Amino acid sequence: MTASQTPTPAEELRGVGLRVTAARVALLETVRHGDHLGVEAIASGVRDRVGHISLQAVYEALHALTAAGLIRRIEPAGSPARFEGRVGDNHHHVVCRSCGAVADVDCAVGDAPCLTASDDHGFSIDEAEVTYWGLCPACSTARSS
């Protein structure tokens, strides 16, 4: 493999020491091709690719891939966990208060932790997680009409 080639999902799994299974490959592809998906949507996407898989197996694979840093788990307040394939860049999120839509927001200053705490209490801060709340364009339009 040359330096310019993107590794396959199987190569990424091996690279972090995980066993390569059809379900894990399908899950990684589903999350990366989705948009801040919940567990049920991920399970459906995996089933479309490989057939039957239990919800427990989906949860176990999500945990393994999150722990390995291949996917990211986000938990907007009041919402179930969602997963995304964008990792390692300390980006943030905007969430619609009405429909729950989630979108990525790039880090304001370009590198982690993006913000400076007014008092770090002696911590060595390496990441900031920000969630912006508001109404998405569709919900804003619906409210104004």
C-alpha positions in Angstrom: 0.0 0.0 0.0 1.4 3.4 -0.9 1.2 6.4 1.4 -1.5 8.1 -0.7 -3.9 5.1 -0.5 -6.7 5.2 2.0 -6.7 2.0 4.2 -9.6 -0.3 3.8 -11.9 -0.8 6.8 -10.4 -4.3 7.3 -6.9 -2.7 7.4 -8.0 -0.1 9.9 -9.4 -2.8 12.1 -6.2 -4.8 12.0 -4.2 -1.6 12.6 -5.9 -1.1 15.9 -5.6 -4.7 16.9 -9.3 -5.7 16.3 -10.4 -8.9 14.7 -11.8 -8.3 11.2 -15.4 -9.6 10.9 -18.0 -8.8 8.3 -20.2 -7.2 10.9 -17.4 -4.9 12.1 -16.6 -3.9 8.6 -20.3 -3.3 7.8 -20.7 -1.3 11.0 -17.7 0.9 10.3 -18.9 1.6 6.8 -22.5 2.3 8.0 -21.3 4.8 10.6 -19.0 6.5 8.1 -21.6 6.8 5.4 -24.3 7.9 7.8 -24.9 11.2 9.6 -24.7 11.0 13.4 -26.6 7.7 13.5 -28.4 6.2 16.5 -28.0 2.5 17.3 -31.2 1.4 15.6 -30.2 3.1 12.3 -26.7 1.5 12.5 -28.2 -1.9 13.2 -30.5 -1.5 10.2 -27.6 -0.5 8.0 -25.4 -3.4 9.1 -28.3 -5.8 8.5 -28.7 -4.4 5.0 -25.1 -5.3 4.3 -24.6 -8.6 6.1 -28.0 -10.0 7.1 -29.0 -10.8 10.7 -27.0 -9.3 13.6 -28.3 -8.9 17.1 -28.6 -5.6 18.8 -26.2 -6.8 21.5 -23.6 -7.5 18.8 -24.0 -4.0 17.4 -23.6 -2.5 20.9 -20.4 -4.6 21.5 -19.0 -3.6 18.1 -19.8 0.1 18.6 -18.0 -0.1 22.0 -14.9 -1.8 20.5 -14.7 0.7 17.5 -15.2 3.7 19.8 -12.6 2.5 22.3 -10.2 2.0 19.4 -10.7 5.5 18.1 -12.2 4.5 14.7 -15.6 6.1 15.5 -16.8 8.7 17.9 -19.8 8.5 20.3 -21.7 11.8 21.0 -24.5 12.2 23.5 -26.4 15.5 23.0 -28.4 16.2 26.2 -31.8 14.5 26.2 -31.0 12.4 23.2 -29.8 8.8 22.8 -26.1 8.2 21.8 -25.2 8.8 18.2 -22.1 7.7 16.4 -20.0 9.3 13.7 -16.9 8.5 11.6 -15.2 11.9 11.9 -12.6 11.4 14.6 -9.4 13.0 15.8 -10.1 16.6 15.0 -11.8 17.9 18.1 -14.8 19.3 16.1 -18.1 20.3 17.8 -21.8 19.9 17.0 -24.9 21.9 16.5 -28.2 20.3 17.5 -31.8 21.2 16.5 -34.0 21.7 19.6 -37.0 20.7 17.6 -36.2 17.7 15.4 -32.9 16.6 16.9 -30.9 17.0 13.7 -27.1 17.1 14.3 -24.4 18.7 12.2 -20.6 19.1 12.6 -19.1 22.5 13.5 -15.3 22.9 12.9 -13.1 23.9 15.8 -13.1 27.7 16.0 -9.3 28.1 16.3 -8.3 25.1 14.2 -6.6 22.9 16.9 -7.5 21.3 20.2 -8.7 22.2 22.7 -10.3 25.1 20.7 -11.1 27.0 23.9 -9.2 28.2 26.9 -10.8 27.5 30.3 -11.1 30.5 32.6 -9.7 28.3 35.4 -8.2 24.9 34.5 -7.9 23.9 38.2 -4.5 22.4 37.5 -5.8 20.1 34.8 -3.8 19.6 31.6 -6.7 20.2 29.1 -6.4 18.6 25.7 -9.9 18.7 24.4 -13.1 20.8 24.5 -16.5 19.5 23.6 -19.0 22.1 22.6 -22.7 21.6 21.7 -24.5 24.5 20.1 -28.3 24.4 20.3 -30.9 26.1 18.1 -33.3 25.3 15.2 -32.2 23.8 11.9 -33.3 25.6 8.7 -36.3 23.3 8.2 -37.6 23.8 11.7 -36.9 27.6 11.6 -38.9 27.8 8.4 -41.8 25.8 9.8 -42.0 28.0 12.9 -42.0 31.2 11.0 -44.8 30.2 8.6 
